[in-house]
């Protein structure tokens, strides 16, 4: 990422009196709500208790969005799945919680497959839902890549959930697309 401030301006800013720098900093921070929330989390919240509370809230939001999508047409369902994914992204941006990101992503995919079993696992393949199938498969592929970056001690935590998801995908309607995207048949470490 290119540096937005030239050297002369950077030097001039650093030579400003502390009181003026603080005032400018607070003005800049107030223009970015995500930055305010990040600072609030880092500076004012308990790193263990509040992280768990934020995680549970994100999980509840995902569950609500996916439950609402049950029985909806492809476009509305896909919109709700994407909103649920945005919840995961927001959680990660605020907390920098990599493990929570993976847990929420696994929960999202599992919830989608279980709530909409007729659309994603059983029934007849529908070209109307092909975008949703592809989205879910790409999400599973992304989860597998995220897990690879974690310490191997966490692998066992995700093994049973991922194997259930992979079984549903590879033995259901999405099997041909899963094969095209090289989604494995089981998660092993």
C-alpha positions in Angstrom: 0.0 0.0 0.0 1.5 3.3 -1.0 2.2 5.9 1.6 -0.4 8.7 1.5 1.7 11.3 3.3 4.8 12.7 1.8 8.0 13.0 4.0 7.8 16.8 4.4 4.2 16.7 5.6 4.9 13.7 7.9 7.8 15.7 9.5 5.6 18.8 9.9 2.9 16.8 11.6 5.3 15.2 14.0 6.6 18.6 15.0 3.2 19.9 15.9 2.5 20.5 19.6 1.0 17.4 21.3 -2.3 19.1 22.1 -2.9 20.0 18.5 -1.9 16.5 17.3 -4.4 15.0 19.8 -7.2 17.3 18.5 -6.4 16.4 14.9 -6.3 12.7 15.8 -9.6 12.7 17.5 -11.2 14.6 14.5 -9.8 12.0 12.1 -11.0 9.0 14.3 -14.5 10.4 14.6 -14.9 10.2 10.8 -14.4 6.4 10.8 -17.0 4.4 12.7 -15.1 1.2 12.3 -12.0 2.7 13.8 -14.0 4.0 16.7 -15.3 0.5 17.3 -11.9 -1.1 17.0 -10.4 1.4 19.5 -13.3 0.9 21.9 -12.7 -2.9 21.8 -9.0 -2.6 22.2 -8.9 0.1 24.9 -12.1 -0.3 26.9 -13.4 -3.9 26.6 -12.2 -7.0 28.4 -10.3 -9.1 25.9 -11.8 -12.4 27.1 -15.3 -11.7 28.3 -16.2 -9.1 25.7 -14.7 -11.2 22.9 -16.9 -14.1 23.8 -19.9 -11.7 24.0 -19.2 -10.3 20.6 -18.7 -13.8 19.2 -22.1 -15.0 20.6 -23.8 -11.9 19.2 -22.3 -12.5 15.8 -23.4 -16.1 16.0 -27.0 -15.1 16.9 -27.1 -12.6 14.0 -25.9 -15.2 11.6 -28.5 -17.7 12.9 -31.3 -15.2 12.5 -30.3 -14.2 9.0 -30.0 -17.9 7.9 -33.3 -18.8 9.6 -35.0 -16.0 7.7 -33.6 -17.3 4.4 -35.3 -20.7 4.9 -37.6 -21.4 1.9 -36.7 -18.1 0.1 -35.9 -17.8 -3.5 -32.2 -17.9 -4.6 -31.6 -14.2 -4.7 -33.1 -13.4 -1.3 -31.3 -16.4 0.2 -28.0 -15.4 -1.2 -28.4 -11.9 0.0 -29.0 -13.1 3.6 -26.0 -15.5 3.4 -23.8 -12.6 2.2 -25.1 -10.4 5.1 -24.2 -13.2 7.5 -20.8 -13.3 5.9 -20.5 -9.6 6.4 -21.2 -10.1 10.1 -18.2 -12.4 10.2 -16.0 -9.9 8.4 -17.1 -7.2 10.8 -16.3 -9.3 13.8 -12.8 -10.1 12.4 -12.1 -6.4 11.6 -13.0 -5.3 15.1 -11.5 -8.0 17.2 -8.7 -9.5 14.9 -10.0 -12.9 16.2 -8.8 -15.4 13.6 -10.1 -18.5 15.4 -13.5 -16.8 15.9 -13.6 -16.0 12.2 -13.2 -19.7 11.4 -15.7 -20.8 14.0 -18.3 -18.3 12.7 -17.6 -19.3 9.1 -18.0 -23.0 9.9 -21.2 -22.2 11.8 -22.5 -20.2 8.8 -22.0 -23.0 6.3 -23.3 -25.6 8.7 -26.4 -23.5 9.5 -27.1 -22.9 5.8 -26.8 -26.6 4.9 -29.0 -27.7 7.8 -31.6 -25.0 7.5 -32.0 -25.3 3.8 -31.3 -29.0 3.4 -33.8 -29.4 0.5 -32.0 -26.7 -1.5 -28.4 -27.7 -0.7 -28.2 -31.3 0.2 -31.4 -33.2 -0.8 -33.9 -32.7 -3.6 -33.2 -31.9 -7.2 -30.3 -29.8 -8.5 -31.6 -26.4 -9.5 -29.9 -24.0 -11.8 -31.8 -21.2 -9.9 -29.7 -22.0 -6.9 -26.4 -22.5 -8.7 -25.0 -19.2 -7.5 -25.8 -20.1 -3.9 -24.2 -23.5 -4.4 -21.0 -21.9 -5.8 -21.0 -19.3 -3.0 -21.2 -21.9 -0.3 -18.5 -24.1 -1.9 -16.1 -21.1 -2.2 -16.8 -20.3 1.4 -15.9 -23.9 2.4 -12.7 -23.6 0.3 -11.9 -20.3 2.1 -12.5 -22.0 5.5 -10.1 -24.7 4.6 -7.4 -22.1 3.7 -8.0 -20.2 6.9 -7.7 -23.3 9.0 -4.3 -24.1 7.3 -3.0 -20.8 8.7 -4.0 -21.7 12.3 -1.9 -23.7 14.7 -2.5 -27.4 14.2 -3.8 -27.8 17.8 -7.0 -26.1 16.5 -7.5 -28.6 13.8 -9.2 -31.1 16.1 -11.8 -28.5 17.1 -13.0 -28.2 13.6 -12.6 -31.8 12.4 -16.1 -33.2 13.1 -18.0 -30.1 11.9 -16.0 -29.8 8.7 -16.3 -33.5 8.0 -20.1 -33.3 8.4 -20.1 -30.3 6.0 -17.9 -32.0 3.5 -20.0 -35.2 3.6 -23.2 -33.2 2.9 -21.5 -31.3 0.1 -19.8 -34.3 -1.6 -22.9 -36.6 -1.2 -25.5 -34.1 -2.1 -26.6 -31.8 -4.9 -23.3 -29.8 -4.9 -21.1 -32.8 -5.5 -20.4 -32.0 -9.2 -19.5 -28.4 -8.4 -17.4 -29.5 -5.4 -15.4 -31.7 -7.7 -14.8 -28.9 -10.1 -13.6 -26.6 -7.3 -11.4 -29.4 -5.8 -13.2 -29.5 -2.5 -11.8 -32.5 -0.5 -14.1 -35.3 0.6 -12.9 -35.1 4.2 -10.9 -32.9 6.4 -7.8 -34.5 7.8 -4.7 -33.0 9.4 
